[in-house]
Amino acid sequence: MAKAFASQADLEAKKITWTQLSANAYAYTAEGDPNSGVIIGDDGVLIVDTTATPAMAQDLIAKIRSVTDKPIKYVVLSHYHAVRVLGASAYFKEGAEQVIASRGTYEMIVERGEADMKSEIERFPRLFAGVETVPGLTWPTLVFEKEITLFLGKLEVRIAHVGPGHTKGDTIVWLPSQKVLFSGDLVEYDAACYCGDAQLEEWPATLEALRAFGAEKLVPGRGPALTSPQEVNKGLDYTKDFVTTLLQSGREAVKQNLDLKGSMALTRKSMDPKFGQVFIYEHCLPFDVSRAYDEASGIKHPRVWTAQRDKEMWAALQS
């Protein structure tokens, strides 16, 4: 029997964990579902990634309100994927003044925002509970090129694009005084890396740039918060191994002139033993194999995923 498309069969709610990492930083994690980060400064709050819908954002807002009544002033988009950004409107009622994104993220919204929204909602309905509360695409109000610094009172917060990887616009948030890093999907741990829009060749160098920060704690895009320098390095190493193994498999598939189904079979030989047990692996792998094959074939700029392309790709692997 054919597998259910993407994660349409994943209906089990995940346990939310709300972890204080430092005097000002919190992690909102969910057993491999997309994470969010929270920074509470002297005069306001900053959110890193919004959840997928305004309805789903209410749980994160409730967690924040359990520890502070300060206004939520800033929303940072670690990158553009619908599951990360479509909950943004919920925070305007809580005082949000700016939605911050990199130039690359803004360009992705312009190019593929509508297609990505329709694609992702069909892939993973559980993560879009209350989708009817989404007013439309999330657009940044502040776009930066490389790096900006905010001060939440006396607390310094750096927001930077250090290089491409998961997407061309990946953005990290860094608390230098507390050595806490919010990586978005540039880093995953105990979860598959979604690589459908990735820049796989550059990703490892970007991970090494993150390592150079010397973070003592890190909130990945998926998986548990990493709460020691040793765990941070494990997360970086895990992600690097995932994306380099994937791209090498894509290059070998191109070399052998395999079709997509053949490329999937070849990739599984090296990926399944190391990553087959982690969260969302079976959902991500078809999209990952497709992107790795494209990049190995010389398609540098990822092709746009649409709901139709998703289904055609999935069917090709089932035939």
C-alpha positions in Angstrom: 0.0 0.0 0.0 1.3 3.5 -0.9 2.4 5.7 1.9 0.2 8.6 2.9 1.5 11.7 1.3 4.1 13.6 3.2 2.9 13.9 6.8 -0.9 13.8 6.2 -1.0 10.6 8.4 0.8 12.3 11.3 -2.0 13.3 13.6 -0.5 12.8 17.1 -0.1 16.0 19.1 3.4 16.5 20.5 4.4 17.4 24.0 5.5 21.1 24.4 8.5 21.9 26.5 9.1 25.4 27.8 12.7 25.7 28.9 14.5 28.7 30.4 18.1 28.8 29.0 19.4 32.0 30.6 18.3 35.0 32.5 16.5 36.3 29.3 16.2 33.3 26.9 13.6 30.6 26.5 13.1 27.6 24.2 9.7 26.5 23.0 10.2 22.9 21.7 7.8 20.2 20.7 9.3 16.7 20.2 10.6 17.4 16.7 7.9 19.8 15.6 9.1 23.3 14.7 10.7 25.2 17.6 10.4 28.9 18.6 12.6 31.0 20.7 11.8 33.8 23.1 14.0 36.6 24.5 12.6 38.7 27.3 14.5 42.0 27.6 14.2 45.0 30.0 11.4 46.6 28.0 9.9 44.0 25.7 10.0 40.6 24.1 11.4 39.2 20.9 10.1 36.0 19.2 12.2 33.8 16.9 9.7 32.0 14.6 6.0 32.4 15.1 4.5 28.9 14.8 2.3 28.1 11.8 -1.0 29.8 12.5 -2.3 32.6 14.8 -4.4 29.9 16.5 -1.3 27.8 17.3 0.6 30.9 18.5 -1.8 31.3 21.4 0.0 28.5 23.3 3.4 30.2 22.9 1.9 33.5 23.9 0.4 31.9 27.0 3.8 30.5 28.0 5.3 34.0 27.6 2.5 35.5 29.7 3.2 33.0 32.4 6.6 34.8 33.0 6.1 38.4 31.8 3.5 41.0 30.8 6.0 43.0 28.7 4.9 43.7 25.2 6.1 41.4 22.4 7.9 44.1 20.3 9.8 42.1 17.7 9.2 39.0 15.6 12.2 37.5 13.8 11.8 35.1 10.9 14.7 32.7 10.9 13.9 31.9 7.2 10.8 31.7 5.0 8.8 28.5 5.3 5.0 28.8 6.0 5.2 26.6 9.1 7.6 29.1 10.6 6.0 32.4 9.8 2.2 32.3 9.2 1.4 32.8 12.9 2.9 36.3 12.9 -0.4 38.2 13.0 -1.1 36.9 16.5 1.7 39.0 18.0 0.5 42.3 16.7 -2.2 42.1 19.4 0.6 41.7 21.9 2.5 44.8 21.0 4.6 43.7 18.0 6.1 46.6 16.2 8.5 44.9 13.7 8.7 41.7 11.7 12.4 41.3 10.9 13.8 39.2 8.1 16.9 39.0 5.9 17.0 40.2 2.3 17.2 36.5 1.1 14.1 35.7 3.1 12.2 38.6 1.7 13.1 37.5 -1.8 11.8 34.0 -1.1 8.5 35.4 0.0 8.2 37.4 -3.2 9.2 34.5 -5.4 7.5 31.5 -3.8 5.4 32.6 -0.8 2.0 31.7 -2.1 3.1 28.4 -3.6 5.0 27.4 -0.5 2.0 28.2 1.7 -0.4 26.0 -0.3 2.3 23.3 -0.5 3.1 23.1 3.2 -0.5 23.2 4.4 -1.2 20.1 2.3 1.9 18.3 3.4 1.4 18.6 7.1 -2.2 19.5 8.2 -1.6 18.9 11.9 1.0 21.7 12.0 -1.6 24.1 10.5 -4.4 23.7 13.1 -6.6 26.8 12.8 -5.3 27.6 9.3 -8.5 29.6 8.8 -7.0 32.2 11.2 -4.1 33.0 8.8 -4.8 36.3 7.2 -2.4 35.7 4.3 1.4 35.8 3.8 3.7 37.2 6.5 5.6 40.2 5.1 8.6 41.7 7.0 8.5 45.3 8.0 12.3 45.5 8.5 14.7 43.8 6.0 18.4 43.7 6.7 21.3 42.7 4.5 23.9 41.0 6.8 23.4 41.9 10.4 21.5 44.3 12.7 21.7 44.8 16.5 18.8 45.5 18.7 18.7 46.5 22.4 15.9 45.3 24.6 16.7 47.9 27.2 20.3 47.0 28.1 20.2 43.5 26.6 22.1 43.3 23.3 20.5 41.1 20.6 22.3 40.4 17.3 20.4 39.2 14.3 22.5 38.0 11.4 22.6 36.2 8.1 25.9 34.3 8.4 25.5 32.2 5.2 23.0 30.0 3.3 22.1 26.4 4.2 18.6 25.4 4.9 17.5 28.3 2.6 19.3 31.2 1.0 18.1 33.7 3.7 18.8 31.8 6.9 18.9 34.1 10.0 20.3 33.5 13.4 19.7 35.4 16.7 22.5 35.7 19.2 22.8 36.8 22.8 26.5 37.6 23.1 26.3 38.3 26.9 24.7 34.9 27.6 26.2 32.9 24.7 22.7 31.7 23.6 22.1 31.1 19.9 18.9 30.6 18.1 19.7 28.9 14.8 16.4 28.2 13.1 16.6 25.2 10.7 20.3 25.8 10.1 20.8 23.3 12.9 18.6 20.3 13.7 19.0 17.6 16.3 17.3 14.2 16.5 15.2 15.3 13.5 15.6 15.2 9.8 16.8 18.3 8.0 14.3 19.5 5.4 16.4 20.3 2.4 13.8 21.1 -0.3 15.0 24.7 -0.6 18.6 24.2 0.6 22.0 25.4 -0.5 23.6 22.1 0.3 27.1 22.9 -0.8 27.4 26.0 1.3 25.6 24.6 4.4 28.6 23.0 6.1 30.6 26.2 5.9 27.7 28.1 7.5 27.6 25.6 10.3 31.3 26.2 11.0 30.6 29.9 11.1 28.0 29.2 13.7 30.5 27.0 15.7 32.8 30.0 15.8 30.3 31.9 17.9 31.2 29.6 20.8 27.6 29.2 21.9 27.0 27.5 25.2 23.3 26.9 24.5 21.5 26.6 21.2 17.9 26.3 20.1 17.7 24.3 16.9 14.9 24.5 14.4 13.7 21.0 15.4 14.6 18.8 18.3 15.5 19.5 22.0 17.3 22.6 23.2 21.0 22.0 23.4 22.1 23.2 26.8 25.9 22.7 27.0 28.8 23.5 24.6 29.2 19.7 24.1 25.6 19.4 23.0 25.9 22.4 20.8 28.8 20.8 19.0 26.8 17.5 18.7 24.0 19.4 17.0 26.3 21.1 14.6 28.1 17.8 13.8 24.8 16.0 13.4 23.4 18.5 10.9 26.7 18.6 9.0 26.7 14.9 8.7 23.1 14.8 7.4 23.6 17.4 4.7 27.0 16.3 3.5 25.9 12.6 3.3 22.8 13.7 1.4 24.6 15.8 -1.2 27.3 13.2 -1.7 24.5 10.7 -2.5 22.9 13.1 -4.9 26.3 13.5 -6.7 26.7 9.8 -7.0 23.1 9.4 -8.3 23.8 12.0 -11.0 27.1 10.3 -11.9 25.3 7.0 -12.3 22.5 8.7 -14.4 19.8 7.4 -12.0 16.2 8.6 -12.1 14.5 10.0 -8.9 13.5 6.6 -7.7 16.9 5.2 -8.3 18.4 8.2 -6.5 16.2 7.6 -3.5 17.3 3.9 -3.3 20.9 4.9 -3.5 20.5 7.7 -0.9 18.8 5.3 1.6 21.8 3.1 1.6 23.9 5.8 3.3 21.2 7.8 5.1 18.9 5.2 6.6 21.4 3.6 8.9 22.3 6.9 10.5 19.1 8.9 10.3 16.2 6.5 9.5 14.9 6.6 13.1 14.7 10.4 13.6 11.6 12.5 13.6 10.1 13.6 10.2 12.7 11.6 8.3 10.3 9.8 5.9 8.5 13.1 5.3 11.7 15.0 4.4 13.7 12.4 2.5 11.8 12.6 -0.8 12.1 16.4 -0.9 15.7 16.1 0.2 16.6 13.6 -2.4 15.0 15.8 -5.1 16.9 18.8 -4.1 20.2 17.0 -3.7 19.8 15.6 -7.2 19.0 19.0 -8.6 21.9 20.7 -7.0 24.3 17.9 -8.1 22.9 18.4 -11.6 23.8 22.1 -11.5 20.5 23.6 -10.5 21.9 26.1 -8.0 18.7 28.0 -7.3 16.1 25.6 -5.8 13.0 25.0 -8.0 9.7 26.2 -6.4 7.7 23.6 -4.7 4.0 23.7 -5.5 1.2 21.4 -4.3 1.1 19.9 -7.7 4.9 19.3 -7.9 4.8 17.8 -4.4 2.3 15.2 -5.5 4.0 14.4 -8.8 7.3 13.8 -7.0 5.6 11.6 -4.4 3.8 9.6 -7.1 7.1 9.1 -9.0 8.6 7.4 -6.0 5.5 5.2 -5.5 5.3 3.9 -9.1 
